[in-house]
Amino acid sequence: MDLLCLSSRCFRVARVALVPGLLLALGACAAGDSSNPAAVSPAAVAAPAAAPVPVSAATAVPVSTTAVARDGLAVLIRASAVACSNASAGTGCTAGDADSGDFYDVELSPDCGDQGFFAGVAEAKGVETLDAVPGSGSKASATAKLSKGQLVCVQGIGRTGQNPLFYYVVAIPANTVGKCKGNALCDTYGDRPISGMKGTRGEACHVAAPGHYAGNCAQGWVSADTLEVFSSGM
């Protein structure tokens, strides 16, 4: 009996000892089963994709001055109603009626920066700017009325021979002209009332790039004798 009891007790002891080992083995199998979602480690979970970093105004690539100048020349050719044999360079330009012989050789210069050509309205009654050079069969119409004392940048010169007869001008804000600072000429000529402007919708006249302007700038052809040209520069 004692031996039987001892055997029974030994059997029970062995069964109890096997249970923890069996549980550990089952746990190890469960941990190694990749099909079990609970077994996926946090490190295996893919991190969310980083949001793209927006490009700020400070890091944006600016429009080049060369591109603005090139576009400015094309705009000037259209606005001044001239025809050029080499439009990309702005050379070989004429205004008027070439067929009738009533035309002008035109020199274009869209730059209104340090190398710009400036003048002031000297006509007591002011002057109207025209969308084309007056001539035979011309249908030139006024685009604006500039008051006496208005500072202008000369962007085109219409000549017969060597004599300038018409200027294509644009009225620009005097405080944007670098050469006006401390210059007595800009006390006499500066910002004056402008009336009768066509196409006043959109932005006000402003600097688009050094020496180049965009927006609603009063511009057009005027007779050469209505201006005081700063032949010696500013």
ChimeraX attribute file (.defattr): number of C-alpha atoms within 10 A of each C-alpha:
attribute: neighborCount
match mode: 1-to-1
recipient: residues
	/A:1	6
	/A:2	7
	/A:3	8
	/A:4	9
	/A:5	10
	/A:6	11
	/A:7	12
	/A:8	12
	/A:9	12
	/A:10	12
	/A:11	12
	/A:12	11
	/A:13	11
	/A:14	11
	/A:15	11
	/A:16	11
	/A:17	11
	/A:18	10
	/A:19	10
	/A:20	10
	/A:21	11
	/A:22	10
	/A:23	10
	/A:24	11
	/A:25	10
	/A:26	10
	/A:27	11
	/A:28	10
	/A:29	10
	/A:30	14
	/A:31	14
	/A:32	11
	/A:33	12
	/A:34	11
	/A:35	10
	/A:36	10
	/A:37	8
	/A:38	11
	/A:39	12
	/A:40	14
	/A:41	9
	/A:42	9
	/A:43	7
	/A:44	7
	/A:45	8
	/A:46	7
	/A:47	8
	/A:48	6
	/A:49	6
	/A:50	6
	/A:51	6
	/A:52	6
	/A:53	6
	/A:54	7
	/A:55	9
	/A:56	8
	/A:57	8
	/A:58	7
	/A:59	8
	/A:60	8
	/A:61	9
	/A:62	8
	/A:63	10
	/A:64	9
	/A:65	14
	/A:66	10
	/A:67	11
	/A:68	18
	/A:69	19
	/A:70	15
	/A:71	14
	/A:72	18
	/A:73	22
	/A:74	16
	/A:75	12
	/A:76	20
	/A:77	19
	/A:78	11
	/A:79	14
	/A:80	22
	/A:81	16
	/A:82	22
	/A:83	19
	/A:84	18
	/A:85	11
	/A:86	10
	/A:87	14
	/A:88	12
	/A:89	12
	/A:90	21
	/A:91	15
	/A:92	15
	/A:93	18
	/A:94	19
	/A:95	21
	/A:96	23
	/A:97	16
	/A:98	13
	/A:99	7
	/A:100	10
	/A:101	9
	/A:102	14
	/A:103	19
	/A:104	23
	/A:105	22
	/A:106	26
	/A:107	17
	/A:108	24
	/A:109	19
	/A:110	26
	/A:111	19
	/A:112	21
	/A:113	18
	/A:114	13
	/A:115	12
	/A:116	18
	/A:117	22
	/A:118	23
	/A:119	23
	/A:120	25
	/A:121	26
	/A:122	19
	/A:123	15
	/A:124	10
	/A:125	12
	/A:126	18
	/A:127	21
	/A:128	24
	/A:129	26
	/A:130	22
	/A:131	21
	/A:132	22
	/A:133	28
	/A:134	20
	/A:135	15
	/A:136	13
	/A:137	10
	/A:138	11
	/A:139	11
	/A:140	15
	/A:141	15
	/A:142	18
	/A:143	20
	/A:144	21
	/A:145	20
	/A:146	26
	/A:147	21
	/A:148	23
	/A:149	23
	/A:150	25
	/A:151	29
	/A:152	27
	/A:153	24
	/A:154	25
	/A:155	24
	/A:156	24
	/A:157	21
	/A:158	27
	/A:159	19
	/A:160	13
	/A:161	9
	/A:162	8
	/A:163	10
	/A:164	17
	/A:165	16
	/A:166	22
	/A:167	28
	/A:168	29
	/A:169	27
	/A:170	23
	/A:171	26
	/A:172	25
	/A:173	18
	/A:174	19
	/A:175	12
	/A:176	15
	/A:177	19
	/A:178	14
	/A:179	17
	/A:180	16
	/A:181	13
	/A:182	9
	/A:183	11
	/A:184	10
	/A:185	16
	/A:186	20
	/A:187	13
	/A:188	13
	/A:189	20
	/A:190	20
	/A:191	20
	/A:192	16
	/A:193	11
	/A:194	16
	/A:195	13
	/A:196	14
	/A:197	17
	/A:198	13
	/A:199	12
	/A:200	12
	/A:201	8
	/A:202	8
	/A:203	10
	/A:204	11
	/A:205	16
	/A:206	15
	/A:207	16
	/A:208	15
	/A:209	16
	/A:210	16
	/A:211	19
	/A:212	20
	/A:213	24
	/A:214	15
	/A:215	15
	/A:216	18
	/A:217	21
	/A:218	24
	/A:219	28
	/A:220	28
	/A:221	28
	/A:222	25
	/A:223	18
	/A:224	18
	/A:225	14
	/A:226	19
	/A:227	23
	/A:228	16
	/A:229	19
	/A:230	12
	/A:231	9
	/A:232	7
	/A:233	12
	/A:234	17
